[in-house]
Amino acid sequence: MAGKSTAAKHRAQNGAARSKRDSILDAATRVFLDCGYGDASMDAVAREAGVAKQTIYSYFDGKDALFEAIVRDKCDRLLEPIGMPEARGNDPETALARTARRFLDVVLAPEGMALFRTLVAECGRFPNLAEAFYRSGPLLAAANLADYLAELDGKGILKVDDPLRAARLFFALLRGDLYIRRLLDLDSEPDPADVERAVADAVRVFLAAHARR
């Protein structure tokens, strides 16, 4: 009985810690978008999160670590479909469409766009910020998808000689006119039908390029 009580207590503590960490990340995101990365301070993040600054440092080493954690959180949401058991099956069209849809949901969202614009504006002054973004975002996403593509190649389902290069190509296919117009703030949030067309086009072209002859 005592063992069960201790386990429940640990689960509650872990949940509380995760909730606190998520609250800090949400607050940091708002501060970065309002102030820009360079002008944002840990004091401002602490005020926005309603915690002591030392509490933030118990989770993150500094602003670089905070920004990287924000990017990694968004990347985790993108990578979730590929990690699901059904995505590891023999239906690459379904798995790739799910991944493409999630990718566009993340990068076309107002917050995702705003964060990327902040990064582009600040990366000249803070090159470490650009490296953290690339490592936790595009590189991680491509590496994860590459693992799945390597499985498909090994099973003879697709022909993928260079899985990492192919994964990068797949995400590049999704950064078409729809993405560029949102990035330049020429369009409001895209029509779901346009997103579905972009997904279908990217998946169709990719599967044709890597089909077994």
Secondary structure, 3 states (H helix, E strand, C coil): CHHHHHHHHHHHHHHHHHHHHHHHHHHHHHHHHHHCCCCCCHHHHHHHHCCCHHHHHCCCCCHHHHHHHHHHHHHHHHHHHHHCHHHHCCCHHHHHHHHHHHHHHHHHCHHHHHHHHHHHHHCCCCHHHHHHHHHHCHHHHHHHHHHHHHHHHHCCCECCCCHHHHHHHHHHHHCCHHHHHHHCCCCCCCCHHHHHHHHHHHHHHHHHHCECC
